[in-house]
């Protein structure tokens, strides 16, 4: 009960607190800065040393590669830091006691938090992508909208997967630090798993971080990404289910 | 039907038994004081009643519904925890609206209810965010949110324990203002507050029920009477003789004032003037009164380590 009310509260909280600034601004900076850094990289490297450094000519693909690298490193860590306390912090502070003593479903509460987090991050990716697209076109003269959109969509699913295990961990753990630790552990595990088996890697959500480059360079088609995309979405549901299952049994 | 029926409730945390076979019945329409020292098991009992903790054994029914079976009774109850914590970015009105919407209250009814409650707790002029509220203001807002759904039972956990005298008075005044319309389960260790608002009490210690009943009934049952006499002098002989009579169970001397705990009032009324005459002590003033809740509580609750 109250899923809509809880979701609205989560969205309002994002809008009324610092949360509305961090992820959107960070992603937007990546959108603007990635093409610029890529364009200036040969000049920067040349200026750093008297030795002659041969840098291959940068293309629009490199600009988008840089954008996804930034999102995958700093962006993903920021997402974990932002959402690791969504449930755990409320349990720790005592706001959960105030809410859960009312006729509120714990499942609805966790899903509302997940939904609001996904909404914020996906909406943050739109201006960031547009900024990257426009700057790449200006600086490199060309950019494939179709391929870059495919790459961004694949990365968006990966971000949803990260939010899924972060919110799930937050529901299981009692403090946000513990939830953050578990989330970072899962992130590392996700990135290591594809390396264990070539065959299984196409089903690993962690593989999605390498797919944007392959899609941009044309070395893979979107349909080849489907197993990992499906696996990421199923894993998201599983992580959330585990979080809800544990949370339903917790005393707050 | 009782508003709250607790039948042999036990709650354990590992090897620690927080509540042990507690049985209580809270009649509808009462203001029920739930008394005990810090750590006696009051908050644990409340958390079980509200579905925030699971009972180890026993049955609990709130408004006729077993809390193990479904949570629908939460629609008809309100709760104020000992330290209410809010979303600091909200205003009092926004929080009450959020709380009301969680109960599924419609907009027009909710708007009226919010204004009524803010008026009741004296926060109707408050426009600032909750983050800037004092402890007392948060407690009063907590009281308002506990009443937002017009509950049939409201659970208050130590609503005054952390407040200054003004804050305490404000909260108690608010409780007095609504107590005729709702069953109140008032958990506290501040006996004066309980005495001021409650009609019936239960005393628990170390998770076990010590006694339960109307305050007047408990006074008769456990208290006897307290006799206070102001005399011209207090000779040792008088104190010694008072110590020997069986109806006098407590003697306290403060200057020329004697305070006696009289277990049998009639015998004290006859024996005391005789003793004073024997020891040739003049009486300036003499009065007797019923014991207050604190005296009953101290008498019943064992000190730590005993």
Interface residues (C-beta under 8 A of the other chain):
Chain A: X1 X2 X5 X6 X9 X13 X16 X17 X93 X94 X95 X97 X98 X99 X100 X101 X102 X103 X104 X251 X252
Chain B: X47 X50 X51 X52 X53 X54 X71 X72 X74 X75 X79 X81 X83 X84 X85 X86 X87 X89 X98 X99 X101 X102 X103 X104 X142 X145 X149
